[in-house]
Amino acid sequence: MARDGISLLMLIDDEPAQRRLVSALAARAGWRTLLAGDSETAIAMLGTQDGMQLDAVLLDQWSPDYDPTPLILEIRERRPSLPILVLTAHNSVAVAVAAMRAGATDYLAKPIAPDRLLAALAATQADAGATGELRPLTEKISAPLSFEDVVGSAPQFRAALAIAAKAARARVPVLVEGESGVGKDVIARAIHAASPRHKQPMVTVNCGAIPTNLVESELFGHERGAFTGAFDRHVGKFVGADMGTIFLDEISEMPLDAQVKLLRVLQDGEVQPVGARAPVHVDVRVIAATNKRLLEEVEAGRFREDLYYRLNVVQLTVPPLRERMGDVPALSRHLLARIAAQPGLRSLGLTGDALALLMQHDWPGNVRQLQNALFRAAVLCDGDALTPLDFPQIASQIASRRAMGAARADATHPNEDAAGITLFEGNGHVRQLAEIEADVIRLAIGHYRGRMTEVARRLGIGRSTLYRKLAELGIDNAA
């Protein structure tokens, strides 16, 4: 219940540094943070004036021995509708399963990425029935993937995979574009696995999650005493990826100063640690990814043109899931099989009605959102197969989208009948093309009040063709 644009978050954490970091990140998005150092304090704060106005709780599992489940259960009993996010440094799906079954809304892993935290907080503010936001459960169901393991048969997707497979054997940089959640990281891992460097490390860097003033240090390293707070020498990501691959995710978020140094790495194979007197030679294969059109960023002056062409030796675009809906059945079964292999989970089927529901969604969060929806459903399912009842959020989002579409249609044509073309027969089969064409022509004649020249022009055919079709289809001119 945000008031005057300010939302209220309770952070339950006993680590001062983590408190400061989360509070600062939350403040960026207009959140005020209440701090509780332990479970007892948190429960007591629920009864205070501020505690009654909470919009979300973020609970840090600060040690391996600390079980957050009892606290989650107690908060859920006192405040059934209050969103609860769990933050843990222990990348264990079992922790996520236990927390979600106890009533947690979301699960995030440390070190926390700013964009993930802000997206999770934003999702708690959206109405549960109408939100189109992806609640970014950050469990990583990771396993080495070859190109043969990547699921998808849509022509655009297979074309992108073919380009990636050809580029894998070369040392050249690869630029992967596509919306968030389409699987750019999966493509990058497959490229690395198929390359001669597959036995060497692949280092992943989210350029959008590093504070601007630390980008150069994080990527290229720094010497002791190079700047205030540099108490020790730090080896950068590029040196750590020497002889292997570095995956620069969200490359469009890299500051211009760091772009200059990255260009030097690509040109000369040398990195210059902050404060170092001499450069360090590295042999690193660069794969970059972005959810933006990088050429548009160049034209807007936010990305260096020379760096763009250095990165864009091989370029591929991964299509969004809504453009390859035919892949949803195979993807769903594949993801469920991988989820079932995690501790605390089991093999589940997927009913035809549930699959039909998933096929109706437009998946704004793409494959990542599909995986998260299946993960949540699998965690909470009591039966042997997932049904539509296991996807209440997806069903609500579909209903909301249809309602909004109907409202827009009414607003656009307020004085017109809601005429439409029926594509299916009563038995579920598609109608014959001639019948559908006849309905379209009748609709056009009525819409343009029998003005046949206008009807022909709007249908994109000649008048003689229109009259021929009228005769063939048995349509009266006054339809």
C-alpha positions as CSV (number, residue, x, y, z in Angstrom):
1,M,0.0,0.0,0.0
2,A,2.4,2.7,-1.2
3,R,1.7,6.1,0.2
4,D,2.7,9.3,-1.7
5,G,4.9,7.1,-4.0
6,I,6.8,5.6,-1.0
7,S,6.5,1.9,-0.4
8,L,7.6,0.2,2.9
9,L,9.9,-2.8,3.1
10,M,10.9,-4.8,6.2
11,L,14.4,-6.1,5.8
12,I,15.2,-9.0,8.3
13,D,19.0,-9.3,8.3
14,D,21.8,-9.3,10.8
15,E,24.6,-8.2,8.4
16,P,25.1,-4.4,8.5
17,A,26.8,-4.3,5.1
18,Q,24.0,-6.2,3.5
19,R,21.5,-4.0,5.2
20,R,23.1,-0.8,3.7
21,L,23.3,-2.3,0.2
22,V,19.7,-3.5,0.1
23,S,18.4,-0.3,1.7
24,A,20.2,1.8,-0.9
25,L,19.0,-0.3,-3.8
26,A,15.4,-0.3,-2.6
27,A,15.6,3.5,-2.1
28,R,16.3,3.9,-5.9
29,A,12.8,2.5,-6.6
30,G,11.0,4.6,-3.9
31,W,11.1,2.1,-1.0
32,R,11.7,3.0,2.6
33,T,13.3,0.2,4.6
34,L,12.5,-0.9,8.2
35,L,15.4,-3.0,9.7
36,A,15.1,-6.0,11.9
37,G,18.1,-7.9,13.1
38,D,16.4,-11.1,14.1
39,S,13.1,-13.1,14.0
40,E,11.8,-11.8,17.4
41,T,12.3,-8.2,16.4
42,A,10.6,-8.8,13.0
43,I,7.5,-10.3,14.6
44,A,7.3,-7.5,17.2
45,M,7.6,-4.9,14.4
46,L,4.6,-6.3,12.5
47,G,2.4,-4.9,15.3
48,T,3.8,-1.4,15.1
49,Q,2.2,1.4,13.1
50,D,4.8,1.1,10.3
51,G,4.5,-2.7,10.5
52,M,0.8,-2.5,9.7
53,Q,1.6,-0.5,6.6
54,L,4.2,-2.9,5.1
55,D,4.2,-3.6,1.4
56,A,6.8,-6.4,1.4
57,V,9.2,-8.4,3.6
58,L,12.8,-9.4,2.5
59,L,14.2,-12.1,4.7
60,D,17.9,-12.9,4.5
61,Q,19.0,-16.4,5.3
62,W,22.2,-15.2,6.8
63,S,23.8,-18.5,7.7
64,P,23.6,-22.2,6.5
65,D,22.3,-23.2,9.9
66,Y,19.4,-20.6,10.0
67,D,16.1,-22.1,8.8
68,P,13.8,-19.3,7.7
69,T,10.7,-21.5,7.4
70,P,9.3,-21.0,10.9
71,L,9.5,-17.2,10.5
72,I,7.9,-17.3,7.1
73,L,5.1,-19.5,8.5
74,E,4.5,-17.1,11.4
75,I,4.5,-14.0,9.1
76,R,2.2,-15.7,6.7
77,E,-0.2,-16.6,9.6
78,R,-0.3,-13.0,10.8
79,R,-0.3,-11.3,7.4
80,P,-1.6,-13.8,4.8
81,S,-1.4,-11.4,1.8
82,L,2.0,-9.8,2.6
83,P,4.7,-10.6,-0.1
84,I,7.7,-12.3,1.4
85,L,11.0,-12.5,-0.5
86,V,13.8,-14.8,0.7
87,L,17.5,-13.9,0.1
88,T,20.2,-16.5,0.5
89,A,23.9,-17.0,-0.4
90,H,23.3,-20.7,-0.6
91,N,22.4,-21.6,-4.2
92,S,20.2,-24.5,-3.3
93,V,16.9,-25.3,-4.9
94,A,16.0,-27.2,-1.8
95,V,16.0,-23.9,0.2
96,A,13.8,-22.3,-2.5
97,V,11.4,-25.3,-2.3
98,A,11.1,-25.2,1.5
99,A,10.7,-21.4,1.5
100,M,8.0,-21.3,-1.1
101,R,6.0,-24.2,0.4
102,A,6.1,-22.2,3.7
103,G,4.6,-19.2,1.9
104,A,7.5,-17.2,0.4
105,T,6.6,-15.2,-2.7
106,D,10.0,-15.2,-4.3
107,Y,13.6,-16.4,-3.8
108,L,16.8,-14.5,-4.7
109,A,20.4,-15.5,-4.5
110,K,23.4,-13.5,-3.2
111,P,25.4,-11.7,-4.4
112,I,22.2,-9.9,-5.3
113,A,21.9,-8.2,-8.7
114,P,20.3,-4.8,-8.4
115,D,18.0,-5.3,-11.4
116,R,16.8,-8.6,-9.9
117,L,16.0,-7.1,-6.6
118,L,14.2,-4.1,-8.1
119,A,12.2,-6.3,-10.4
120,A,11.2,-8.5,-7.5
121,L,10.1,-5.5,-5.4
122,A,8.2,-4.0,-8.4
123,A,6.4,-7.3,-8.8
124,T,5.1,-7.2,-5.2
125,Q,3.5,-3.8,-5.9
126,A,1.5,-5.1,-8.9
127,D,-2.0,-6.5,-8.5
128,A,-1.6,-10.3,-8.3
129,G,-4.5,-10.8,-10.7
130,A,-3.4,-8.4,-13.4
131,T,0.3,-8.1,-13.2
132,G,2.3,-8.9,-16.4
133,E,5.6,-8.6,-14.5
134,L,7.8,-11.5,-14.2
135,R,8.5,-12.3,-10.6
136,P,12.1,-13.3,-11.1
137,L,12.7,-16.4,-9.0
138,T,16.5,-16.6,-9.4
139,E,17.1,-20.3,-9.0
140,K,19.6,-21.5,-11.5
141,I,18.7,-24.9,-12.9
142,S,22.1,-25.1,-14.7
143,A,23.7,-28.0,-16.5
144,P,26.1,-28.1,-19.4
145,L,24.3,-27.7,-22.7
146,S,25.3,-28.6,-26.2
147,F,23.4,-27.3,-29.2
148,E,21.7,-30.7,-29.5
149,D,20.2,-30.1,-26.0
150,V,18.7,-26.7,-26.8
151,V,15.0,-27.1,-27.3
152,G,13.2,-25.3,-30.1
153,S,12.1,-26.0,-33.7
154,A,10.8,-22.7,-34.9
155,P,12.7,-21.6,-38.1
156,Q,13.9,-18.3,-36.7
157,F,15.2,-20.0,-33.6
158,R,16.9,-22.8,-35.5
159,A,18.5,-20.2,-37.8
160,A,20.0,-18.4,-34.8
161,L,21.3,-21.7,-33.4
162,A,22.9,-22.5,-36.8
163,I,24.8,-19.2,-36.8
164,A,25.9,-19.8,-33.2
165,A,27.1,-23.3,-34.0
166,K,29.1,-22.2,-37.0
167,A,30.7,-19.4,-34.9
168,A,31.6,-21.7,-32.0
169,R,34.7,-23.1,-33.6
170,A,36.2,-19.7,-34.4
171,R,37.7,-17.2,-32.0
172,V,35.7,-14.3,-33.3
173,P,33.4,-12.2,-30.9
174,V,29.7,-13.0,-31.0
175,L,26.9,-10.5,-30.3
176,V,23.6,-12.0,-29.2
177,E,20.5,-9.8,-29.2
178,G,17.1,-10.6,-27.9
179,E,14.6,-9.7,-25.2
180,S,15.2,-10.5,-21.6
181,G,14.5,-14.1,-20.8
182,V,14.8,-15.6,-24.3
183,G,17.9,-17.7,-23.4
184,K,20.8,-15.6,-24.6
185,D,22.9,-17.1,-21.7
186,V,21.9,-20.6,-22.9
187,I,23.2,-19.8,-26.4
188,A,26.4,-18.4,-25.0
189,R,27.0,-21.6,-22.9
190,A,26.3,-23.7,-25.9
191,I,28.8,-21.7,-28.0
192,H,31.5,-22.2,-25.3
193,A,30.7,-25.9,-24.9
194,A,31.2,-26.4,-28.7
195,S,34.3,-24.3,-28.9
196,P,38.0,-25.5,-28.6
197,R,38.0,-23.6,-25.3
198,H,35.3,-25.8,-23.6
199,K,37.8,-27.2,-21.1
200,Q,38.7,-23.7,-19.9
201,P,36.5,-21.4,-17.8
202,M,33.5,-19.5,-19.0
203,V,33.1,-16.3,-16.9
204,T,29.8,-14.5,-16.9
205,V,29.5,-10.8,-16.1
206,N,26.2,-8.8,-15.9
207,C,27.4,-5.4,-16.9
208,G,24.1,-3.8,-15.7
209,A,24.6,-5.2,-12.2
210,I,28.0,-3.6,-11.5
211,P,28.1,-0.1,-9.9
212,T,29.4,2.4,-12.5
213,N,32.5,3.3,-10.5
214,L,33.5,-0.3,-10.1
215,V,33.1,-1.6,-13.7
216,E,36.7,-1.1,-14.7
217,S,38.0,-2.7,-11.5
218,E,35.6,-5.7,-11.8
219,L,36.5,-6.3,-15.5
220,F,40.1,-5.5,-15.7
221,G,41.3,-5.7,-12.0
222,H,43.2,-3.2,-9.8
223,E,46.4,-3.0,-7.9
224,R,46.6,-2.5,-4.2
225,G,46.2,1.2,-3.3
226,A,44.9,2.1,-6.8
227,F,42.0,4.0,-5.2
228,T,40.4,4.5,-1.8
229,G,39.3,1.2,-0.4
230,A,41.6,-0.9,-2.7
231,F,43.3,-2.7,0.3
232,D,44.3,-5.7,-1.8
233,R,45.2,-6.5,-5.4
234,H,42.1,-7.7,-7.4
235,V,42.3,-10.0,-10.5
236,G,39.7,-8.9,-13.0
237,K,37.2,-11.0,-14.9
238,F,39.2,-11.0,-18.1
239,V,42.3,-12.3,-16.5
240,G,40.1,-14.9,-14.7
241,A,38.8,-16.0,-18.1
242,D,42.2,-16.2,-19.8
243,M,42.3,-19.0,-22.4
244,G,38.5,-19.4,-22.0
245,T,35.4,-17.4,-22.7
246,I,33.9,-14.3,-21.1
247,F,30.2,-13.6,-21.5
248,L,29.3,-9.9,-21.2
249,D,25.6,-9.8,-20.5
250,E,23.7,-6.5,-20.9
251,I,26.7,-5.1,-22.7
252,S,24.7,-2.0,-23.6
253,E,24.8,-0.9,-19.9
254,M,28.6,-0.7,-19.9
255,P,29.8,2.9,-19.3
256,L,31.6,4.7,-22.1
257,D,35.0,4.8,-20.2
258,A,35.0,1.0,-19.8
259,Q,34.0,0.6,-23.4
260,V,37.3,2.2,-24.4
261,K,39.3,-0.4,-22.4
262,L,37.2,-3.2,-23.8
263,L,38.0,-2.1,-27.3
264,R,41.7,-2.3,-26.4
265,V,41.2,-5.9,-25.2
266,L,39.6,-6.8,-28.5
267,Q,42.2,-5.0,-30.6
268,D,45.4,-5.9,-28.8
269,G,44.5,-8.7,-26.3
270,E,45.7,-6.6,-23.4
271,V,44.0,-5.4,-20.2
272,Q,45.2,-2.5,-18.1
273,P,44.4,-3.1,-14.4
274,V,43.5,0.1,-12.5
275,G,46.8,1.5,-11.0
276,A,49.0,-1.0,-12.9
277,R,52.1,0.3,-14.7
278,A,52.0,-2.3,-17.5
279,P,49.2,-4.1,-19.4
280,V,48.5,-7.8,-19.0
281,H,48.2,-10.0,-22.0
282,V,45.1,-12.2,-22.2
283,D,43.6,-14.7,-24.7
284,V,39.8,-14.5,-24.2
285,R,36.9,-15.2,-26.5
286,V,34.2,-12.6,-26.0
287,I,30.5,-13.3,-26.3
288,A,28.3,-10.2,-25.7
289,A,24.5,-10.0,-25.2
290,T,22.0,-7.3,-24.9
291,N,18.2,-6.9,-24.7
292,K,18.4,-3.7,-26.8
293,R,19.1,-3.0,-30.4
294,L,22.8,-2.1,-30.1
295,L,22.9,-0.2,-33.4
296,E,20.2,2.1,-32.0
297,E,22.3,2.6,-28.9
298,V,25.2,3.6,-31.2
299,E,23.0,6.1,-33.1
300,A,21.9,7.6,-29.8
301,G,25.5,8.1,-28.7
302,R,25.3,5.7,-25.8
303,F,27.6,3.0,-27.3
304,R,30.8,3.4,-29.2
305,E,30.5,2.7,-32.9
306,D,34.0,1.2,-33.2
307,L,33.3,-1.2,-30.3
308,Y,30.0,-2.2,-31.8
309,Y,31.7,-3.3,-35.1
310,R,34.4,-5.1,-33.1
311,L,31.7,-7.1,-31.2
312,N,29.5,-7.6,-34.1
313,V,31.7,-9.9,-36.1
314,V,29.0,-12.6,-35.8
315,Q,25.5,-11.3,-34.8
316,L,22.4,-13.4,-34.1
317,T,19.0,-12.5,-32.7
318,V,17.0,-14.9,-30.5
319,P,13.3,-14.5,-31.2
320,P,10.9,-14.0,-28.2
321,L,8.8,-16.9,-27.1
322,R,5.6,-15.3,-28.4
323,E,7.0,-15.7,-31.9
324,R,7.7,-19.4,-31.5
325,M,4.6,-20.6,-29.5
326,G,4.9,-24.0,-31.2
327,D,7.9,-24.6,-29.0
328,V,6.0,-24.2,-25.7
329,P,4.9,-27.9,-25.4
330,A,8.4,-29.3,-25.9
331,L,10.0,-26.5,-23.8
332,S,7.5,-27.1,-20.9
333,R,8.2,-30.9,-20.8
334,H,12.0,-30.3,-21.0
335,L,11.9,-27.7,-18.2
336,L,9.7,-30.0,-16.0
337,A,12.2,-32.8,-16.5
338,R,15.1,-30.6,-15.4
339,I,13.0,-29.2,-12.4
340,A,12.2,-32.8,-11.3
341,A,15.9,-33.5,-11.0
342,Q,16.3,-30.9,-8.2
343,P,16.3,-31.9,-4.5
344,G,12.9,-32.0,-3.0
345,L,11.0,-32.1,-6.3
346,R,9.6,-35.0,-8.3
347,S,8.5,-35.9,-11.8
348,L,5.2,-34.3,-12.9
349,G,3.1,-34.6,-16.0
350,L,1.3,-31.7,-17.7
351,T,-2.4,-32.1,-18.6
352,G,-3.7,-31.1,-22.0
353,D,-5.8,-28.3,-20.5
354,A,-2.8,-26.9,-18.6
355,L,-0.7,-26.9,-21.8
356,A,-3.6,-25.2,-23.7
357,L,-3.5,-22.5,-21.0
358,L,0.3,-22.0,-21.3
359,M,-0.2,-21.7,-25.1
360,Q,-2.6,-18.8,-24.7
361,H,-0.2,-16.6,-22.7
362,D,2.1,-14.1,-24.5
363,W,5.0,-14.7,-22.1
364,P,6.5,-11.2,-21.8
365,G,9.3,-12.7,-19.7
366,N,9.9,-15.3,-22.3
367,V,11.5,-18.7,-21.5
368,R,12.7,-17.5,-18.1
369,Q,9.1,-16.7,-17.1
370,L,7.9,-20.1,-18.4
371,Q,10.5,-21.8,-16.3
372,N,9.6,-19.8,-13.2
373,A,5.9,-20.5,-13.7
374,L,6.6,-24.2,-14.0
375,F,8.9,-24.2,-11.0
376,R,6.3,-22.5,-8.8
377,A,3.6,-24.9,-10.0
378,A,5.8,-27.9,-9.4
379,V,6.7,-26.8,-5.9
380,L,3.1,-26.4,-4.8
381,C,1.5,-29.2,-6.8
382,D,0.0,-32.1,-4.7
383,G,-1.0,-34.3,-7.6
384,D,0.8,-36.2,-10.3
385,A,0.3,-33.7,-13.1
386,L,0.0,-30.0,-13.4
387,T,-3.5,-28.7,-14.3
388,P,-4.8,-25.2,-15.1
389,L,-5.5,-24.8,-11.4
390,D,-1.7,-24.9,-10.7
391,F,-1.2,-21.7,-12.8
392,P,-3.6,-19.1,-11.2
393,Q,-1.4,-16.1,-12.0
394,I,-1.1,-17.1,-15.7
395,A,-4.8,-17.6,-16.0
396,S,-5.4,-14.2,-14.3
397,Q,-3.0,-12.5,-16.7
398,I,-4.6,-14.0,-19.7
399,A,-8.0,-12.9,-18.5
400,S,-6.8,-9.4,-17.8
401,R,-5.1,-9.1,-21.2
402,R,-8.3,-10.2,-23.0
403,A,-10.4,-7.7,-21.0
404,M,-8.0,-4.9,-21.8
405,G,-8.1,-5.9,-25.5
406,A,-11.9,-5.8,-25.5
407,A,-11.9,-2.4,-23.8
408,R,-9.4,-1.0,-26.4
409,A,-11.6,-2.4,-29.2
410,D,-14.7,-0.8,-27.7
411,A,-12.9,2.5,-27.3
412,T,-11.6,2.4,-30.9
413,H,-15.0,1.5,-32.5
414,P,-17.6,2.7,-29.9
415,N,-20.5,2.9,-32.4
416,E,-19.9,-0.2,-34.3
417,D,-21.2,-3.7,-33.9
418,A,-18.7,-6.1,-32.5
419,A,-18.7,-8.1,-35.7
420,G,-16.0,-10.7,-36.2
421,I,-15.0,-13.7,-38.3
422,T,-15.4,-17.2,-36.8
423,L,-12.4,-19.3,-37.6
424,F,-13.5,-22.6,-36.0
425,E,-16.5,-24.8,-36.4
426,G,-18.5,-26.1,-33.5
427,N,-16.6,-29.3,-33.4
428,G,-13.3,-27.5,-33.0
429,H,-12.1,-27.9,-36.6
430,V,-10.9,-24.9,-38.7
431,R,-13.6,-23.7,-41.2
432,Q,-12.9,-24.0,-44.9
433,L,-11.0,-21.1,-46.4
434,A,-13.8,-20.3,-48.9
435,E,-16.2,-19.8,-46.0
436,I,-13.9,-17.5,-44.2
437,E,-13.2,-15.5,-47.3
438,A,-16.9,-15.1,-48.0
439,D,-17.4,-13.8,-44.4
440,V,-14.6,-11.3,-44.9
441,I,-16.1,-10.0,-48.1
442,R,-19.6,-9.7,-46.5
443,L,-18.1,-7.9,-43.6
444,A,-16.3,-5.4,-45.9
445,I,-19.4,-4.8,-48.0
446,G,-21.4,-4.0,-44.9
447,H,-18.6,-1.9,-43.3
448,Y,-18.3,0.3,-46.5
449,R,-22.0,0.4,-47.1
450,G,-21.9,-1.3,-50.5
451,R,-19.3,1.0,-52.0
452,M,-17.7,-1.7,-54.1
453,T,-14.8,0.4,-55.3
454,E,-13.8,1.1,-51.7
455,V,-14.4,-2.6,-50.7
456,A,-12.0,-3.7,-53.5
457,R,-9.4,-1.2,-52.6
458,R,-9.5,-2.1,-48.9
459,L,-9.3,-5.8,-49.7
460,G,-6.3,-5.2,-52.0
461,I,-8.0,-6.6,-55.1
462,G,-9.4,-5.2,-58.4
463,R,-13.1,-4.6,-58.8
464,S,-13.3,-7.3,-61.5
465,T,-11.7,-9.8,-59.1
466,L,-14.2,-8.7,-56.4
467,Y,-17.2,-9.3,-58.6
468,R,-15.8,-12.7,-59.8
469,K,-15.4,-13.7,-56.1
470,L,-19.0,-12.6,-55.4
471,A,-20.3,-14.9,-58.1
472,E,-18.0,-17.8,-57.1
473,L,-18.9,-17.6,-53.4
474,G,-22.6,-16.9,-54.1
475,I,-22.6,-13.5,-52.3
476,D,-25.3,-10.9,-52.8
477,N,-24.0,-7.4,-53.6
478,A,-26.2,-6.1,-50.8
479,A,-24.6,-8.4,-48.2
